[in-house]
Amino acid sequence: MRAHMAWVNSAAAALVLVSAPWALPRAFASCDASQPSRTPTSRYQIHAGEVYDRKTDLTWQRCSVGQRWKEATGCVGVIRQMSWDEAKAQASNGWRLPTRDELTTLIAPTCSKPAINEEAFPDMELDKLWYWTSSPNGSFLVWLVNFADGNSNSYDSTDTGSVRLVRGGE
């Protein structure tokens, strides 16, 4: 019995270590340095937890929903996965779910895992790189953008994805 309890306690400790937010795998992109970036940091005005895109006239939340911006640290917390209905409910105070076309403007096609400018949008989680858009594709399907490789596909609206909110203008 004592040996069983020791195993249960060590298994519980291992579970805590694996599920702790600081233990989650963070993304560090692999980029082709021989190719010019379509999303250079100079394209953005970065103000703490927001990123203004001069090219598209859109302002993005720097952190994914579930995270918050912390000066000198970056995005802290755990990215929340949710259904499309839950994702749409995150919109408030002028922030909204981006369209497919808007979200794909953040794709850095010369990078992968994540295919995004990490200086502007830090602390992506490798297992949560699918992001909801507001763009439906039929009755039950919705477009998601995959920041692992920059592709987009449509999925059932009850599936789960991550969320990055946007608003128009500076």
Residue frames as a rotation matrix with the C-alpha (Angstrom) as fourth column:
MET 1
0.572 0.820 0.000 0.00
0.820 -0.572 0.000 0.00
0.000 0.000 -1.000 0.00
ARG 2
0.454 -0.473 -0.755 2.81
0.152 -0.794 0.588 2.44
-0.878 -0.382 -0.288 0.91
ALA 3
-0.648 -0.706 0.287 4.56
0.371 0.037 0.928 1.75
-0.665 0.708 0.238 -2.43
HIS 4
-0.147 0.694 0.704 1.29
0.977 -0.009 0.213 2.39
0.154 0.720 -0.677 -4.28
MET 5
0.770 0.430 -0.471 0.81
0.545 -0.828 0.135 5.73
-0.332 -0.360 -0.872 -2.47
ALA 6
-0.061 -0.873 -0.483 4.38
0.117 -0.487 0.866 6.77
-0.991 -0.004 0.132 -3.34
TRP 7
-0.707 -0.156 0.689 3.70
0.667 0.175 0.724 6.01
-0.234 0.972 -0.019 -7.00
VAL 8
0.323 0.904 0.281 0.41
0.934 -0.353 0.062 7.96
0.155 0.242 -0.958 -6.92
ASN 9
0.649 -0.117 -0.752 2.14
0.306 -0.865 0.398 10.94
-0.697 -0.488 -0.526 -5.29
SER 10
-0.456 -0.876 -0.158 4.99
0.145 -0.249 0.958 10.94
-0.878 0.414 0.241 -7.82
ALA 11
-0.493 0.370 0.788 2.51
0.869 0.172 0.464 10.57
0.036 0.913 -0.406 -10.69
ALA 12
0.638 0.750 -0.175 0.50
0.764 -0.644 0.028 13.50
-0.092 -0.151 -0.984 -9.34
ALA 13
0.269 -0.631 -0.727 3.66
0.113 -0.729 0.675 15.59
-0.956 -0.264 -0.125 -9.05
ALA 14
-0.731 -0.534 0.425 4.59
0.443 0.103 0.891 14.74
-0.520 0.839 0.161 -12.63
LEU 15
0.006 0.827 0.562 1.09
0.988 -0.093 0.126 15.75
0.156 0.554 -0.818 -13.76
VAL 16
0.726 0.209 -0.655 1.45
0.427 -0.884 0.191 19.10
-0.539 -0.418 -0.731 -12.01
LEU 17
-0.231 -0.902 -0.364 4.82
0.074 -0.390 0.918 19.69
-0.970 0.185 0.157 -13.69
VAL 18
-0.718 -0.030 0.695 3.49
0.668 0.251 0.701 18.79
-0.195 0.968 -0.160 -17.12
SER 19
0.143 0.898 0.415 0.34
0.937 -0.257 0.235 20.90
0.318 0.356 -0.879 -16.79
ALA 20
0.141 -0.153 -0.978 1.95
0.593 -0.778 0.207 23.97
-0.793 -0.609 -0.019 -15.22
PRO 21
0.944 0.326 -0.056 1.73
0.157 -0.591 -0.791 27.00
-0.290 0.738 -0.609 -17.58
TRP 22
0.437 -0.846 -0.305 5.48
-0.801 -0.520 0.297 27.59
-0.410 0.114 -0.905 -17.47
ALA 23
-0.347 -0.570 0.745 6.05
-0.192 0.821 0.538 24.00
-0.918 0.043 -0.394 -18.58
LEU 24
0.662 0.677 0.322 4.00
0.193 0.262 -0.946 24.28
-0.724 0.688 0.043 -21.78
PRO 25
-0.205 -0.763 0.614 5.88
0.868 0.148 0.473 24.06
-0.452 0.630 0.632 -25.06
ARG 26
0.400 0.236 -0.886 6.37
-0.092 -0.951 -0.295 27.55
-0.912 0.199 -0.359 -26.49
ALA 27
0.786 -0.031 0.617 6.89
0.597 0.294 -0.746 28.08
-0.159 0.955 0.250 -30.17
PHE 28
0.092 -0.779 -0.621 10.17
-0.238 -0.623 0.745 29.28
-0.967 0.079 -0.243 -31.63
ALA 29
0.858 0.458 -0.234 9.87
-0.294 0.064 -0.954 29.63
-0.421 0.887 0.189 -35.38
SER 30
-0.165 -0.816 0.554 12.08
0.529 0.401 0.748 28.01
-0.832 0.417 0.365 -37.93
CYS 31
0.735 0.426 -0.527 12.54
-0.108 -0.695 -0.711 30.64
-0.669 0.580 -0.465 -40.67
ASP 32
0.387 -0.572 0.723 14.29
0.917 0.320 -0.238 30.65
-0.095 0.755 0.649 -44.03
ALA 33
0.246 -0.377 -0.893 16.72
0.309 -0.842 0.441 33.57
-0.919 -0.385 -0.090 -43.65
SER 34
-0.763 -0.570 0.305 17.48
0.440 -0.113 0.891 33.53
-0.473 0.814 0.336 -47.39
GLN 35
-0.266 0.773 0.576 13.92
0.838 -0.111 0.535 34.71
0.477 0.625 -0.618 -48.15
PRO 36
-0.852 0.010 0.524 12.61
-0.167 -0.953 -0.254 38.24
0.496 -0.304 0.813 -47.48
SER 37
-0.737 0.607 -0.299 9.95
0.575 0.329 -0.749 38.46
-0.356 -0.724 -0.591 -44.76
ARG 38
-0.395 0.711 0.582 6.45
0.440 -0.410 0.799 39.56
0.806 0.572 -0.151 -45.75
THR 39
0.747 0.662 -0.055 5.77
0.333 -0.301 0.894 40.43
0.575 -0.686 -0.445 -42.11
PRO 40
-0.337 -0.941 -0.034 8.86
0.534 -0.162 -0.830 42.35
0.775 -0.298 0.557 -40.94
THR 41
-0.139 0.240 -0.961 8.70
0.967 -0.177 -0.184 43.94
-0.214 -0.955 -0.207 -37.50
SER 42
-0.912 -0.263 -0.315 9.06
0.200 -0.955 0.219 47.37
-0.358 0.137 0.923 -39.19
ARG 43
-0.630 0.756 0.176 5.56
0.227 -0.037 0.973 46.85
0.743 0.653 -0.148 -40.63
TYR 44
0.280 0.772 -0.571 4.11
0.745 0.200 0.636 47.02
0.605 -0.604 -0.519 -37.12
GLN 45
-0.283 -0.242 0.928 3.77
-0.531 -0.766 -0.362 49.65
0.798 -0.596 0.088 -34.42
ILE 46
-0.079 0.181 -0.980 4.00
0.592 0.800 0.100 47.73
0.802 -0.572 -0.170 -31.16
HIS 47
-0.305 0.099 0.947 2.45
-0.635 -0.762 -0.125 49.33
0.710 -0.639 0.295 -28.07
ALA 48
-0.511 0.047 0.859 2.59
-0.784 0.386 -0.487 47.00
-0.354 -0.921 -0.160 -25.05
GLY 49
-0.492 0.366 0.790 -0.24
0.062 0.920 -0.387 44.47
-0.869 -0.141 -0.475 -25.57
GLU 50
0.667 0.745 0.028 -1.34
0.123 -0.072 -0.990 45.75
-0.735 0.664 -0.140 -28.99
VAL 51
-0.549 -0.787 0.281 0.14
0.413 0.037 0.910 45.64
-0.727 0.615 0.305 -32.48
TYR 52
0.485 0.645 -0.591 -0.94
-0.243 -0.549 -0.799 48.10
-0.840 0.532 -0.110 -35.16
ASP 53
-0.130 -0.447 0.885 -0.37
0.757 0.532 0.380 46.81
-0.641 0.719 0.269 -38.71
ARG 54
-0.344 -0.095 -0.934 0.45
-0.248 -0.950 0.188 49.80
-0.906 0.296 0.303 -40.94
LYS 55
-0.986 -0.104 -0.128 -0.20
-0.151 0.261 0.953 47.77
-0.065 0.960 -0.274 -44.10
THR 56
-0.590 0.800 -0.105 -3.74
0.630 0.538 0.560 46.62
0.505 0.265 -0.822 -43.23
ASP 57
-0.553 0.334 0.763 -4.82
-0.498 -0.867 0.019 49.41
0.668 -0.369 0.646 -40.82
LEU 58
0.569 0.673 -0.472 -5.76
0.003 0.573 0.820 46.78
0.822 -0.468 0.324 -38.22
THR 59
-0.223 -0.579 0.784 -4.83
-0.898 -0.191 -0.397 46.61
0.379 -0.792 -0.478 -34.54
TRP 60
0.232 0.183 -0.955 -4.27
-0.035 0.983 0.179 43.15
0.972 -0.008 0.234 -33.07
GLN 61
0.826 -0.095 0.555 -4.11
-0.552 0.058 0.832 41.90
-0.111 -0.994 -0.004 -29.53
ARG 62
-0.049 -0.964 -0.262 -0.54
-0.936 0.136 -0.325 40.73
0.349 0.229 -0.909 -29.08
CYS 63
-0.848 -0.221 0.482 -1.51
-0.446 0.788 -0.424 37.80
-0.286 -0.575 -0.767 -26.88
SER 64
-0.617 0.650 -0.444 -3.97
0.036 0.586 0.810 35.04
0.786 0.483 -0.385 -27.61
VAL 65
0.278 0.797 0.536 -7.17
-0.701 -0.213 0.680 34.80
0.656 -0.565 0.500 -25.57
GLY 66
0.872 -0.011 -0.489 -6.28
0.325 0.760 0.562 33.21
0.366 -0.650 0.667 -22.22
GLN 67
-0.156 -0.963 -0.221 -2.98
0.972 -0.110 -0.209 35.07
0.177 -0.247 0.953 -22.05
ARG 68
0.929 0.325 -0.175 -2.30
0.348 -0.930 0.122 38.63
-0.123 -0.174 -0.977 -20.93
TRP 69
0.399 -0.800 0.449 0.49
0.289 -0.354 -0.889 41.06
0.870 0.484 0.090 -21.75
LYS 70
0.866 -0.261 -0.427 3.10
0.389 -0.187 0.902 41.62
-0.315 -0.947 -0.061 -19.03
GLU 71
0.805 -0.593 -0.028 5.86
-0.526 -0.690 -0.497 44.17
0.276 0.415 -0.867 -19.66
ALA 72
-0.061 -0.986 0.158 9.38
-0.998 0.056 -0.032 42.71
0.023 -0.160 -0.987 -19.84
THR 73
-0.403 -0.040 0.914 7.94
-0.329 0.938 -0.105 39.17
-0.854 -0.343 -0.391 -19.88
GLY 74
-0.920 0.177 -0.350 5.61
-0.318 0.186 0.930 38.96
0.229 0.967 -0.115 -22.88
CYS 75
0.076 0.985 -0.157 2.39
-0.711 0.164 0.684 36.99
0.699 0.060 0.712 -23.06
VAL 76
-0.905 -0.331 0.267 1.80
-0.416 0.563 -0.714 35.10
0.086 -0.758 -0.647 -19.83
GLY 77
-0.052 0.895 0.443 -0.85
-0.714 0.277 -0.643 32.52
-0.698 -0.349 0.625 -19.08
VAL 78
-0.677 -0.089 0.731 -2.26
0.240 0.912 0.334 29.63
-0.696 0.401 -0.596 -21.07
ILE 79
-0.802 0.405 -0.439 -3.91
-0.585 -0.385 0.714 30.00
0.120 0.829 0.545 -24.47
ARG 80
-0.292 0.804 0.519 -7.57
-0.369 0.406 -0.836 28.98
-0.883 -0.435 0.178 -24.20
GLN 81
-0.992 0.121 -0.039 -9.02
0.022 0.471 0.882 26.53
0.125 0.874 -0.470 -26.71
MET 82
-0.448 0.892 -0.062 -12.73
-0.174 -0.155 -0.973 26.99
-0.877 -0.425 0.224 -27.46
SER 83
-0.105 0.545 0.832 -15.52
0.885 0.433 -0.172 26.35
-0.454 0.718 -0.528 -29.94
TRP 84
-0.643 -0.101 0.759 -16.44
0.608 -0.669 0.427 28.91
0.465 0.736 0.492 -32.59
ASP 85
0.442 0.864 0.242 -19.47
0.439 -0.444 0.781 30.12
0.782 -0.239 -0.575 -30.60
GLU 86
0.649 -0.291 -0.703 -17.22
0.687 -0.171 0.706 30.64
-0.325 -0.941 0.089 -27.55
ALA 87
-0.456 -0.868 0.196 -14.66
0.859 -0.372 0.351 32.38
-0.232 0.328 0.916 -29.78
LYS 88
-0.258 0.445 0.858 -17.27
0.520 -0.684 0.511 34.83
0.814 0.578 -0.055 -31.12
ALA 89
0.747 0.614 -0.253 -18.32
0.505 -0.278 0.817 35.59
0.432 -0.738 -0.518 -27.53
GLN 90
0.025 -0.829 -0.558 -14.80
0.955 -0.145 0.259 36.90
-0.296 -0.540 0.788 -26.76
ALA 91
-0.443 -0.159 0.883 -15.49
0.630 -0.756 0.180 40.04
0.638 0.635 0.435 -28.82
SER 92
0.559 0.613 -0.557 -16.07
0.825 -0.473 0.308 43.17
-0.074 -0.633 -0.771 -26.73
ASN 93
0.469 -0.324 -0.821 -15.10
0.188 -0.872 0.452 46.85
-0.863 -0.367 -0.348 -26.51
GLY 94
0.565 -0.187 -0.804 -14.43
-0.747 -0.531 -0.401 47.09
-0.352 0.827 -0.439 -30.25
TRP 95
-0.631 -0.767 0.112 -12.42
-0.668 0.611 0.424 43.83
-0.393 0.193 -0.899 -30.40
ARG 96
0.569 0.814 -0.113 -13.76
-0.742 0.451 -0.496 41.13
-0.353 0.366 0.861 -32.71
LEU 97
0.228 -0.407 0.884 -12.90
0.286 0.896 0.339 37.82
-0.931 0.176 0.321 -34.32
PRO 98
-0.402 -0.440 -0.803 -10.94
-0.577 -0.559 0.596 38.49
-0.710 0.703 -0.029 -37.56
THR 99
0.775 0.546 -0.319 -12.08
-0.573 0.392 -0.720 37.37
-0.268 0.741 0.616 -40.97
ARG 100
0.690 -0.528 0.495 -10.09
0.552 0.826 0.111 34.69
-0.468 0.196 0.862 -42.76
ASP 101
0.558 -0.468 0.686 -8.55
0.557 -0.402 -0.727 37.30
0.616 0.787 0.036 -45.06
GLU 102
0.683 -0.287 0.672 -7.54
-0.547 -0.810 0.210 39.50
0.484 -0.511 -0.710 -42.10
LEU 103
0.762 -0.373 0.530 -5.98
-0.338 0.468 0.816 36.68
-0.553 -0.801 0.231 -40.08
THR 104
0.686 -0.523 0.506 -3.98
0.702 0.658 -0.271 35.37
-0.191 0.541 0.819 -43.03
THR 105
0.737 -0.452 0.502 -2.22
-0.072 -0.791 -0.607 38.77
0.672 0.412 -0.616 -43.28
LEU 106
0.620 -0.504 0.601 -0.28
-0.757 -0.184 0.627 37.75
-0.205 -0.844 -0.496 -40.13
ILE 107
0.891 -0.272 0.363 1.17
0.295 0.955 -0.007 34.63
-0.345 0.113 0.932 -41.78
ALA 108
0.225 -0.911 -0.347 4.95
-0.822 -0.368 0.434 34.69
-0.523 0.187 -0.831 -42.20
PRO 109
0.917 0.332 -0.219 5.24
-0.397 0.735 -0.550 32.24
-0.021 0.592 0.806 -45.14
THR 110
0.220 -0.905 -0.365 9.02
-0.417 0.251 -0.873 31.82
0.882 0.344 -0.322 -44.76
CYS 111
-0.668 -0.391 0.634 8.58
-0.728 0.164 -0.666 30.57
0.156 -0.906 -0.394 -41.17
SER 112
0.097 0.728 -0.679 6.92
-0.164 0.685 0.710 27.58
0.982 0.042 0.186 -39.55
LYS 113
0.371 0.229 -0.900 5.90
0.692 0.578 0.432 26.51
0.619 -0.784 0.056 -36.08
PRO 114
0.251 0.967 -0.033 4.79
0.534 -0.167 -0.829 29.30
-0.807 0.191 -0.559 -35.83
ALA 115
-0.366 -0.240 0.899 4.40
0.915 -0.270 0.301 30.99
0.170 0.933 0.319 -39.19
ILE 116
0.798 0.575 0.178 4.06
0.498 -0.797 0.343 34.44
0.339 -0.185 -0.922 -37.60
ASN 117
-0.025 -0.788 0.615 6.31
-0.070 -0.612 -0.788 37.33
0.997 -0.062 -0.040 -36.57
GLU 118
0.254 0.113 -0.960 7.28
0.795 0.541 0.274 36.30
0.551 -0.833 0.048 -33.03
GLU 119
-0.855 -0.504 -0.125 8.57
0.492 -0.710 -0.503 39.71
0.165 -0.492 0.855 -32.03
ALA 120
-0.652 0.694 0.307 5.11
-0.567 -0.714 0.411 41.17
0.504 0.094 0.859 -32.63
PHE 121
0.480 0.877 0.011 3.18
-0.745 0.401 0.533 38.08
0.463 -0.264 0.846 -31.50
PRO 122
-0.533 -0.846 0.014 5.23
-0.702 0.433 -0.566 36.20
0.472 -0.312 -0.825 -28.89
ASP 123
-0.769 0.035 0.638 4.60
-0.534 0.512 -0.672 33.11
-0.350 -0.858 -0.375 -26.80
MET 124
0.202 0.763 -0.614 2.54
-0.905 0.385 0.180 30.99
0.373 0.519 0.769 -29.16
GLU 125
-0.045 -0.146 0.988 2.02
-0.646 0.759 0.083 27.41
-0.762 -0.634 -0.129 -27.93
LEU 126
-0.800 -0.452 -0.394 3.08
-0.582 0.425 0.694 24.64
-0.146 0.784 -0.603 -30.33
ASP 127
-0.855 0.502 0.127 0.00
0.508 0.862 0.011 22.53
-0.104 0.074 -0.992 -29.65
LYS 128
0.104 0.920 -0.377 -2.43
0.680 -0.343 -0.648 25.45
-0.726 -0.189 -0.662 -30.10
LEU 129
-0.753 -0.552 -0.358 -1.55
0.114 -0.645 0.756 26.99
-0.648 0.529 0.549 -33.47
TRP 130
-0.553 0.667 0.500 -5.05
0.739 0.116 0.663 26.72
0.385 0.736 -0.557 -35.08
TYR 131
-0.849 0.201 -0.489 -6.89
0.131 -0.816 -0.563 30.07
-0.513 -0.542 0.666 -34.82
TRP 132
-0.026 0.959 0.281 -10.58
0.859 0.165 -0.485 30.77
-0.511 0.229 -0.828 -35.44
THR 133
-0.987 -0.050 0.155 -11.79
0.125 -0.841 0.527 33.31
0.104 0.539 0.836 -37.98
SER 134
-0.431 0.891 -0.142 -15.25
-0.313 -0.295 -0.903 34.87
-0.846 -0.345 0.406 -38.25
SER 135
-0.363 0.198 -0.910 -15.61
-0.931 -0.120 0.345 33.40
-0.041 0.973 0.228 -41.76
PRO 136
0.188 0.485 0.854 -18.06
-0.358 0.844 -0.400 30.50
-0.914 -0.231 0.333 -42.13
ASN 137
-0.728 -0.337 -0.597 -17.69
-0.682 0.270 0.679 27.98
-0.068 0.902 -0.426 -44.94
GLY 138
-0.516 0.659 -0.548 -21.19
0.056 0.664 0.746 26.55
0.855 0.354 -0.379 -45.29
SER 139
0.445 0.877 0.181 -23.72
-0.194 -0.103 0.976 25.65
0.874 -0.470 0.124 -42.60
PHE 140
0.993 -0.005 -0.117 -21.50
0.111 0.375 0.920 23.98
0.040 -0.927 0.373 -40.01
LEU 141
0.290 -0.956 0.049 -17.95
0.954 0.285 -0.088 24.69
0.070 0.072 0.995 -41.11
VAL 142
0.975 -0.106 -0.198 -15.75
-0.062 -0.974 0.220 27.68
-0.216 -0.202 -0.955 -40.23
TRP 143
0.560 -0.826 0.059 -12.30
0.147 0.028 -0.989 28.70
0.815 0.563 0.137 -41.46
LEU 144
0.861 -0.480 -0.167 -9.34
0.137 -0.098 0.986 28.33
-0.489 -0.872 -0.018 -39.12
VAL 145
0.655 -0.746 -0.118 -5.81
-0.500 -0.312 -0.808 29.54
0.566 0.588 -0.577 -39.85
ASN 146
0.881 -0.411 -0.233 -2.97
0.473 0.760 0.445 27.18
-0.006 -0.502 0.865 -38.96
PHE 147
0.774 -0.627 0.092 0.08
-0.624 -0.779 -0.054 29.09
0.105 -0.015 -0.994 -37.73
ALA 148
0.425 -0.665 0.614 2.14
0.073 0.701 0.709 25.91
-0.902 -0.257 0.346 -37.78
ASP 149
-0.383 -0.572 0.725 2.47
0.719 0.309 0.623 26.11
-0.580 0.760 0.293 -41.55
GLY 150
-0.785 0.060 -0.616 0.38
-0.235 -0.950 0.206 29.11
-0.573 0.307 0.760 -42.69
ASN 151
-0.846 0.532 -0.022 -2.45
0.214 0.377 0.901 27.12
0.488 0.758 -0.433 -44.28
SER 152
-0.598 0.739 0.311 -6.15
-0.725 -0.333 -0.603 27.52
-0.342 -0.586 0.735 -43.59
ASN 153
-0.849 0.412 -0.331 -8.86
0.190 0.822 0.537 24.88
0.493 0.393 -0.776 -43.56
SER 154
-0.172 0.856 0.488 -12.49
-0.804 -0.407 0.432 24.72
0.569 -0.318 0.759 -42.55
TYR 155
-0.916 -0.113 -0.385 -13.58
0.141 0.808 -0.572 22.72
0.376 -0.578 -0.724 -39.53
ASP 156
0.035 0.953 -0.300 -16.78
0.702 0.190 0.686 21.99
0.711 -0.235 -0.663 -37.65
SER 157
0.023 0.016 1.000 -17.77
-0.308 -0.951 0.022 24.96
0.951 -0.309 -0.016 -35.48
THR 158
0.924 0.314 0.217 -17.88
-0.302 0.254 0.919 22.69
0.233 -0.915 0.330 -32.42
ASP 159
0.388 -0.877 -0.282 -14.16
0.731 0.479 -0.485 21.85
0.561 -0.018 0.828 -32.78
THR 160
0.764 -0.161 -0.624 -11.72
0.426 -0.602 0.676 23.84
-0.484 -0.783 -0.391 -30.66
GLY 161
0.256 -0.713 0.653 -9.28
0.748 -0.282 -0.601 26.51
0.613 0.642 0.461 -31.69
SER 162
-0.400 -0.488 -0.776 -7.35
0.832 -0.548 -0.085 29.47
-0.384 -0.679 0.625 -30.36
VAL 163
0.653 0.678 0.339 -8.36
0.749 -0.643 -0.157 33.12
0.112 0.357 -0.928 -30.67
ARG 164
-0.639 -0.685 -0.350 -6.55
0.687 -0.713 0.142 36.37
-0.347 -0.150 0.926 -31.48
LEU 165
0.402 0.902 -0.156 -8.79
0.779 -0.427 -0.459 39.44
-0.481 0.063 -0.875 -31.55
VAL 166
-0.681 -0.541 0.493 -8.59
0.730 -0.556 0.398 42.44
0.058 0.631 0.774 -33.90
ARG 167
0.359 0.779 -0.515 -10.14
0.565 -0.620 -0.544 45.88
-0.743 -0.096 -0.662 -34.37
GLY 168
0.463 -0.126 0.877 -10.04
0.825 -0.301 -0.479 48.37
0.325 0.945 -0.035 -37.21
GLY 169
0.666 -0.217 0.713 -7.68
-0.060 -0.969 -0.239 51.34
0.743 0.116 -0.659 -37.20
GLU 170
-0.337 -0.941 -0.030 -4.99
0.108 -0.008 -0.994 52.49
0.935 -0.338 0.104 -34.82
